[in-house]
Amino acid sequence: MMEKRIIVPDYTRSLLRGIDLALAFLIGFAAGFLVLFIFYKIAILAIIGGAAFGVANIFASAAGSVKKRLSKLRVQFFDLLEAMSVGMRAGKPLLKSLQSAREDLLLIYPEDSDIIVELDIVLGRFDNAVPLSEAFADLAARSRLEDVASFATIYATIEGKSGRADEITRETQQIIADKMEIEMEIDTLMTAAKTEVNIMLIMPLVILAVIGYAGAGFMDAIYTTGAGRVVSTAGLVVFIISYILARKFSNVKL
């Protein structure tokens, strides 16, 4: 029977497929084309700018995919600590608790999920005489998750020196749970604010489009004179700065 080959996850790379990247490009292209055409009414400029926005949105979507994956891994790691804590309260050593936790996590996560893969890596390295502390430290380094790094540091300090591993695991789990609860409360409060921000960003475009197409030539000077182009460019710069600031202020990081 062939031994299962485990591929170490790379959390710096996006798992988006070609169709996902193509969709991201189309969304970015459509948004960029629409904005530039509303401000300038020059089709070729809107197409070129839309293509640039499309490419930029591919990178943004890839970065968002990596961030989302790490967020899911953090939740899965919390579930791992919870399952480990149950095993330790039953009197099992850490290794047995990890093995028991893997079986419990398979009830809620597929076998190819990140946390199951990471558990297999940790247990496999332990079978090859690598201390658990080093395996957890490697996971912390690759994932760059603060909670994983904290647990790895704490466990490396107490490994083989303390009988309080179960208590420390429960305390770490509780700290992560408290942080996640606070973040969820903040995210709930920010949802309404993000909706308002999106409306405020879209409304200037709607107003410009309506006046430009239904204003009986009211906006013609903006699109046909040099001074009008300068005003359009200034308005576009203000719009982009507003978009960046709105996104920055609406994303709260604990």
C-alpha positions as CSV (number, residue, x, y, z in Angstrom):
1,M,0.0,0.0,0.0
2,M,1.4,3.4,-1.0
3,E,2.0,5.9,1.7
4,K,-0.1,9.1,1.3
5,R,2.1,12.0,0.1
6,I,1.4,15.2,2.0
7,I,2.0,18.5,0.2
8,V,3.0,21.3,2.6
9,P,0.5,24.2,2.1
10,D,1.9,27.5,0.9
11,Y,-0.3,30.2,2.4
12,T,1.3,33.0,0.3
13,R,-0.3,31.6,-2.9
14,S,-3.8,32.0,-4.0
15,L,-5.9,28.9,-4.8
16,L,-8.1,30.8,-7.4
17,R,-8.6,28.9,-10.6
18,G,-8.4,30.3,-14.1
19,I,-12.1,30.9,-14.3
20,D,-12.0,32.8,-11.0
21,L,-9.2,35.0,-12.3
22,A,-11.0,35.6,-15.5
23,L,-14.1,36.6,-13.6
24,A,-12.1,38.9,-11.4
25,F,-10.6,40.6,-14.6
26,L,-14.1,41.0,-16.1
27,I,-15.4,42.6,-12.9
28,G,-12.4,45.0,-12.7
29,F,-12.6,45.8,-16.4
30,A,-16.4,46.6,-16.2
31,A,-15.9,48.8,-13.1
32,G,-12.9,50.6,-14.6
33,F,-14.5,51.1,-18.0
34,L,-17.7,52.5,-16.5
35,V,-15.9,54.9,-14.2
36,L,-13.6,56.2,-16.9
37,F,-16.3,56.5,-19.5
38,I,-18.5,58.5,-17.1
39,F,-15.7,60.9,-16.4
40,Y,-14.2,61.2,-19.9
41,K,-16.6,59.7,-22.5
42,I,-13.6,58.4,-24.5
43,A,-14.2,54.8,-25.4
44,I,-10.5,53.9,-26.1
45,L,-9.4,55.4,-22.8
46,A,-12.1,53.6,-21.0
47,I,-11.1,50.3,-22.6
48,I,-7.4,50.7,-21.7
49,G,-8.2,51.9,-18.2
50,G,-10.7,49.1,-17.8
51,A,-8.1,46.5,-18.8
52,A,-5.7,48.0,-16.3
53,F,-8.3,47.9,-13.5
54,G,-9.1,44.3,-14.6
55,V,-5.4,43.2,-14.1
56,A,-5.3,45.1,-10.8
57,N,-8.4,43.3,-9.6
58,I,-6.9,39.9,-10.4
59,F,-4.1,40.7,-7.9
60,A,-6.6,42.1,-5.4
61,S,-8.8,39.0,-5.7
62,A,-5.8,36.7,-5.2
63,A,-4.7,38.7,-2.1
64,G,-8.3,38.5,-0.8
65,S,-8.4,34.8,-1.5
66,V,-5.2,34.3,0.6
67,K,-6.6,36.4,3.4
68,K,-9.9,34.5,3.4
69,R,-8.0,31.2,3.5
70,L,-6.0,32.3,6.5
71,S,-9.1,33.5,8.2
72,K,-10.7,30.0,7.7
73,L,-7.5,28.4,9.0
74,R,-7.6,30.5,12.1
75,V,-11.2,29.3,12.8
76,Q,-10.1,25.7,12.1
77,F,-7.1,26.1,14.5
78,F,-9.5,27.3,17.2
79,D,-11.6,24.1,16.6
80,L,-8.4,22.1,16.9
81,L,-7.5,23.6,20.2
82,E,-11.1,22.9,21.4
83,A,-10.8,19.3,20.4
84,M,-7.4,19.0,21.9
85,S,-8.7,20.4,25.2
86,V,-11.4,17.8,25.3
87,G,-8.9,15.0,24.9
88,M,-6.6,16.5,27.6
89,R,-9.4,16.9,30.1
90,A,-10.0,13.1,29.6
91,G,-6.4,12.5,30.7
92,K,-4.8,12.0,27.3
93,P,-1.2,13.3,26.6
94,L,-0.9,16.0,23.9
95,L,0.1,13.5,21.1
96,K,-2.9,11.3,21.8
97,S,-5.1,14.4,22.1
98,L,-3.9,15.6,18.6
99,Q,-4.7,12.2,17.1
100,S,-8.1,12.2,18.8
101,A,-8.7,15.8,17.6
102,R,-8.0,14.8,14.0
103,E,-10.7,12.2,14.2
104,D,-13.1,14.7,15.7
105,L,-12.3,17.4,13.1
106,L,-12.9,14.9,10.2
107,L,-16.5,15.0,11.3
108,I,-16.8,18.7,10.3
109,Y,-14.0,19.3,7.8
110,P,-13.0,17.3,4.7
111,E,-9.7,15.4,4.6
112,D,-8.1,17.9,2.3
113,S,-8.9,20.9,4.5
114,D,-6.0,22.9,5.6
115,I,-6.2,22.0,9.3
116,I,-6.4,18.3,8.6
117,V,-3.4,18.5,6.3
118,E,-1.5,20.5,8.9
119,L,-2.3,17.9,11.6
120,D,-1.0,15.2,9.3
121,I,2.2,17.2,8.8
122,V,2.6,17.7,12.6
123,L,2.0,14.1,13.4
124,G,4.2,12.9,10.5
125,R,7.1,15.0,11.6
126,F,6.7,13.7,15.2
127,D,7.0,10.2,13.9
128,N,10.3,11.3,12.3
129,A,11.6,12.5,15.7
130,V,10.7,16.2,15.1
131,P,9.4,17.8,18.3
132,L,5.9,19.0,18.3
133,S,7.1,22.5,19.3
134,E,9.1,22.7,16.0
135,A,6.1,21.5,14.0
136,F,3.8,24.1,15.5
137,A,6.5,26.8,15.0
138,D,6.7,25.8,11.3
139,L,2.9,26.1,11.0
140,A,3.1,29.6,12.7
141,A,5.8,30.7,10.3
142,R,4.1,29.6,7.2
143,S,0.6,30.9,8.2
144,R,1.8,34.1,9.8
145,L,-1.2,33.8,12.2
146,E,-0.7,35.5,15.5
147,D,-2.8,33.0,17.4
148,V,-0.8,30.1,16.0
149,A,2.5,31.8,16.8
150,S,1.4,32.5,20.3
151,F,0.4,28.9,20.9
152,A,3.7,27.7,19.3
153,T,5.8,30.0,21.5
154,I,4.0,29.0,24.7
155,Y,4.2,25.3,23.9
156,A,7.9,25.5,23.0
157,T,8.5,27.0,26.4
158,I,6.6,24.3,28.4
159,E,7.4,21.3,26.2
160,G,8.6,18.5,28.5
161,K,8.8,20.9,31.5
162,S,5.2,21.4,32.6
163,G,2.2,19.3,33.3
164,R,-0.1,22.3,32.6
165,A,-0.2,21.7,28.8
166,D,-4.0,21.0,29.0
167,E,-4.6,24.2,31.0
168,I,-2.5,26.3,28.7
169,T,-4.2,24.9,25.7
170,R,-7.6,25.8,27.2
171,E,-6.4,29.3,28.1
172,T,-5.1,29.9,24.5
173,Q,-8.4,28.6,23.1
174,Q,-10.3,31.0,25.3
175,I,-8.1,34.0,24.3
176,I,-8.7,33.2,20.6
177,A,-12.5,32.8,21.3
178,D,-12.6,36.2,23.0
179,K,-10.8,37.8,20.1
180,M,-13.0,36.2,17.5
181,E,-16.1,37.3,19.4
182,I,-14.9,40.9,19.6
183,E,-14.0,40.9,15.9
184,M,-17.5,39.5,15.0
185,E,-19.2,42.3,17.0
186,I,-17.0,45.0,15.3
187,D,-17.8,43.5,11.9
188,T,-21.5,43.5,12.6
189,L,-21.3,47.2,13.6
190,M,-19.2,48.0,10.5
191,T,-21.6,46.3,8.1
192,A,-24.0,49.2,8.1
193,A,-21.2,51.7,7.8
194,K,-19.7,49.8,4.8
195,T,-23.1,49.8,3.1
196,E,-23.3,53.6,3.6
197,V,-19.8,54.0,2.2
198,N,-20.6,52.0,-0.9
199,I,-23.7,54.1,-1.5
200,M,-21.7,57.3,-1.1
201,L,-19.1,56.1,-3.6
202,I,-21.7,55.1,-6.2
203,M,-23.9,58.2,-6.0
204,P,-21.5,60.6,-7.6
205,L,-21.1,58.3,-10.6
206,V,-24.9,57.9,-10.8
207,I,-25.4,61.7,-10.7
208,L,-22.7,62.3,-13.3
209,A,-24.2,59.6,-15.6
210,V,-27.7,61.0,-15.3
211,I,-26.7,64.6,-15.8
212,G,-24.3,63.6,-18.7
213,Y,-27.0,61.7,-20.6
214,A,-30.2,63.5,-19.6
215,G,-28.9,67.0,-19.0
216,A,-29.6,68.4,-22.5
217,G,-25.9,69.4,-23.1
218,F,-25.4,70.7,-19.5
219,M,-22.2,68.7,-19.1
220,D,-20.8,69.1,-22.7
221,A,-18.1,71.5,-21.6
222,I,-16.7,68.9,-19.3
223,Y,-16.2,66.5,-22.2
224,T,-15.2,68.9,-25.0
225,T,-12.9,71.5,-23.5
226,G,-9.4,71.4,-22.0
227,A,-10.6,73.0,-18.8
228,G,-13.4,70.5,-18.6
229,R,-10.9,67.6,-19.0
230,V,-8.8,69.1,-16.1
231,V,-12.0,69.3,-14.0
232,S,-12.8,65.7,-14.9
233,T,-9.3,64.5,-14.0
234,A,-9.4,66.3,-10.7
235,G,-12.8,64.8,-9.9
236,L,-11.5,61.3,-10.8
237,V,-8.5,61.8,-8.5
238,V,-10.8,62.8,-5.7
239,F,-13.0,59.8,-6.4
240,I,-10.1,57.4,-6.3
241,I,-8.7,58.9,-3.1
242,S,-12.1,58.7,-1.5
243,Y,-12.4,55.1,-2.5
244,I,-9.0,54.2,-1.0
245,L,-9.7,56.1,2.2
246,A,-13.2,54.6,2.6
247,R,-11.9,51.1,2.2
248,K,-9.0,51.7,4.6
249,F,-11.2,53.2,7.3
250,S,-13.9,50.6,7.0
251,N,-11.5,47.7,7.4
252,V,-10.8,47.4,11.2
253,K,-7.8,45.2,12.1
254,L,-7.5,44.2,15.7
